[in-house]
Each structure stands twice: as C-alpha cells, then as structure tokens.
Amino acid sequence: MDATENGDVIVIGAGVAGLTTAARLAEAGVDVTVFEREDAVGGRVESRDVDGFTVDRGFQVLFEAYPALRAELDLDALDLRPFSPGAVICRPGSRSTLADPFRDPIAALGSVLDPEIPFRDKLRTLALRRELTGRSESEFFAGTDATIRTYLRERGFSKRYVDRFVEPFYGGITLDRSLSSSKHVFEYTFRAMSRGRIAVPAAGMGAIPSQLADRVSAAGGEIRTGTEVARIDTMADGDVEVICSNGTVETASAAVVATTPPESRRLTGVESIPTEGVGCITQWYTLPPGRRLELGRRILLNAGSQRPNVVVPMGEVASSYVPDDGRTLLVATFVDDGAFELEDEALATETREALASWYPERSADGLRPIATDRTPFAQFAQPPGFREGLPDPDDPEGPVVLAGDYTRWSSLQGAVESGRRASELVVRHL
C-alpha cells in the first residue's frame, strides 16, 4: 500500500485491528500515533505471567490458514505450537478421539471404527471438507444463510454427531452451544481448520499484538498507552480533533476508531455498530509438581454436559507456557449463561469432576485455579444474516474510519482484515 500524500493520523485503540491499521499506515509513510486506554497493547488478545505460567486472556488460538494473518504476521517468528488435529469427545466413563485422516492418519485409523460418531457422519465430514477447501475466498459469507444446526441437519448429519462433536467444538468457537450462529462462520472456520493448523505462539497469544506494535515502532509510529479518548470532533477545515480524558487535545488529518464495539459506537455515533455480545469464562489450572495427567495435545470436548464446554491441556500443547519445575497447565472454558452465577471455586469443582469422569484411571486431585477471566462481551452476536447489518468502515462523518472485527466477523481474521481495509480508506482520505 502506498500513501498518495503523507499526513498525520491518530488510531484510537491498540488491539489487533488498530495495530494492523497503524503498522500499514506507518510503513506507507504516514505519521501515525496510537492512543490506547490500557497500559499495554493487545485489547482482547493479551498474555500475562501468573506464578511463572503464561496465561492468555481467555482461551484463544491462531488459525494458521487465515489469509489476512498470513499476510500481516511473521508466523515463523511467532514460533507456533500446534494442537494435534481433531479432538477428544468426552462423556462420563467414555472418551473417543476424532482424528483428521489427512494430517494424522495413524490416529485416524482407530477413529474410523470408533462407534462414538456414526461412520456415515465421518464420510459426510470428508465430503464437506473437500467441498469447502475447493471454494474461493470470495464465495464465503455470501448467499443464503441459516443457523449452524439447521445447516448440518439439512446436509444429513446425525443428531448424535451434532450433539457430541459440533455442539461443544463450535460452542468454543462461537461461544454458543445452541449452534444458532451463522452457517457462514462455520463454513469459513471449517475450511481454515482443513487447510492449516490451529496453534498458539510460544510466548502466548499476546505475541501477536506485540509483533504488530513492533512494526508500528520500527516504521516510525508512536504508541501512547494509558491514554483514554473522551471524544472526537470533525473540524470545519476537515481535520479531526481528538480530546483525551486527561484534557490534552490532538489534531490530525484523519482518525481510526479501533476500540471495543460499545466504545466505538459512543465515539462515532454509528448506531449500526453491534453492542449485543456473547460471553465466556476461562479458568486456568495447575497441578502439584510432578503430577501430570498426560492428556495429549488435543482439545477435550464435553459431550456429556455444558460445563465446562472444553478442557485443554495447554502445558502439553505449548511447554513454553509452563515453568520448568514439573508443574502442568490446563485451561477450561464455560460458555453457558449460568456459569456467570458461579464462584471461581465452584467452576473449578465442575472441571475436576468432569476430568474425573472422563479419566477415572487418573487423578485430578490437587487441581487448583490460578486465574479466571470473566468476559461478558467476548464476541458480538453472529446470527444468520448478521453481516447485512454491520457498519461500513467509512460510516462515521468526516475523515474518521472504523477498524474492528465487528465490521467483518468476530475472529482474528476479521480483526486483521478490518485493519487492512481501514488503512486503505485512510489513505483515500489523506
């Protein structure tokens, strides 16, 4: 991207969307300043140290096949730690591995004959994979829409397959076990999983915004953390005035609003910005030194109840998340509304009991929570047809542009994609 004319731009918000915008503008020769309310960059994508462990804000993963991520991130530098393809379907006294026959053929041999999922559903899954991997990028998020549950039923998938695999797995992706989200989200993410790995950076998901922030700084941009914006005004001469909560006023040729959806609506007045969200709770655990459950590198899906939705042996997926002292690290997510009414210890009890019922030959005694993140607005709601009501990035008045996954769809792909689009629009304004 080339800037036709140098100008000064303020980006409000240092999440993934805002940092993508700022990095591209700075590299195009634009004078960019990023204002971030928090004391660190990242927004919803952050990692922190808890007692020597790397703990992400919520259970988040990187889909290696997302095209916008491949364009804007140095994936090799992130030193990705991949999950094993597939998942483990868990019920009391029962667990079954559903493996990917293309990327894990040895595990798939046993999976083919496992009765947990009907064989005809496995054949339909392979047919769906072949169909979706053959589609071009422009064919997604187009055409008629339906809920994920309706879409799968119409394609002939059995209720047992949907209830035992799709409900917890996509309950983790869309934070909605009812599967009432758009089928377009299902199709796009299903293709991404078929084309590439699911992984986390060795240093945690926070390495993604950190890498983008380094790009901003290397290209001459400035990032001011701890700077909250109270309002933005378009001036008579066409410039934008940004008024900060500390009383300082900055003027720029253009501004990019890359904050949370509710804050973006407040700052711009664009009423089509979605403010109805879905939430989740993420709880991280450790065991005493020397105690290991040895669960492997796959996501454990709760097919027996809603709570927890999934459990992930993060210490086995990414040993870099764990201190070198013999301890292990697990994470569980809760996506049902009732979970928000429970105290942290009650949630931990749910996880201990689930693990004990899935792996009765191993002991989860001593499993203790080390961090709990309650996020009421983790994604904006994505029912069928949701894209029709989303705002255009250029909807605000004057030289103000929106950047955020809520202009595309709720995902890292949507956030980075929106940042790329916002940077192009800003160059036009300049």
C-alpha positions, 0 to 999 in steps of 0.5 A: 500500500502506498500513501498518495500524500503523507499526513498525520493520523491518530488510531484510537485503540491498540488491539489487533485491528488498530495495530494492523491499521497503524503498522500499514499506515506507518510503513506507507509513510504516514505519521501515525500515533496510537492512543490506547486506554490500557497500559499495554497493547493487545485489547482482547488478545493479551498474555500475562505471567501468573506464578511463572505460567503464561496465561492468555486472556481467555482461551484463544488460538491462531488459525494458521490458514487465515489469509489476512494473518498470513499476510500481516504476521511473521508466523515463523517468528511467532514460533507456533505450537500446534494442537494435534488435529481433531479432538477428544469427545468426552462423556462420563466413563467414555472418551473417543478421539476424532482424528483428521485422516489427512494430517494424522492418519495413524490416529485416524485409523482407530477413529474410523471404527470408533462407534462414538460418531456414526461412520456415515457422519465421518464420510459426510465430514470428508465430503464437506471438507473437500467441498469447502477447501475447493471454494474461493475466498470470495464465495464465503459469507455470501448467499443464503444463510441459516443457523449452524444446526439447521445447516448440518441437519439439512446436509444429513448429519446425525443428531448424535454427531451434532450433539457430541462433536459440533455442539461443544467444538463450535460452542468454543468457537462461537461461544454458543452451544445452541449452534444458532450462529451463522452457517457462514462462520462455520463454513469459513472456520471449517475450511481454515481448520482443513487447510492449516493448523490451529496453534498458539505462539510460544510466548502466548497469544499476546505475541501477536499484538506485540509483533504488530506494535513492533512494526508500528515502532520500527516504521516510525509510529508512536504508541501512547498507552494509558491514554483514554479518548473522551471524544472526537470532533470533525473540524470545519477545515476537515481535520479531526480533533481528538480530546483525551480524558486527561484534557490534552487535545490532538489534531490530525488529518484523519482518525481510526476508531479501533476500540471495543464495539460499545466504545466505538459506537459512543465515539462515532455515533454509528448506531449500526455498530453491534453492542449485543455480545456473547460471553465466556469464562476461562479458568486456568489450572495447575497441578502439584509438581510432578503430577501430570495427567498426560492428556495429549495435545488435543482439545477435550470436548464435553459431550456429556454436559455444558460445563465446562464446554472444553478442557485443554491441556495447554502445558502439553500443547505449548511447554513454553507456557509452563515453568520448568519445575514439573508443574502442568497447565490446563485451561477450561472454558464455560460458555453457558449463561449460568456459569456467570452465577458461579464462584471461581471455586465452584467452576473449578469443582465442575472441571475436576469432576468432569476430568474425573469422569472422563479419566477415572484411571487418573487423578485430578486431585490437587487441581487448583485455579490460578486465574479466571477471566470473566468476559461478558462481551467476548464476541458480538452476536453472529446470527444468520444474516448478521453481516447485512447489518454491520457498519461500513468502515467509512460510516462515521462523518468526516475523515474518521474510519472504523477498524474492528472485527465487528465490521467483518466477523468476530475472529482474528481474521476479521480483526486483521482484515478490518485493519487492512481495509481501514488503512486503505480508506485512510489513505483515500482520505489523506 
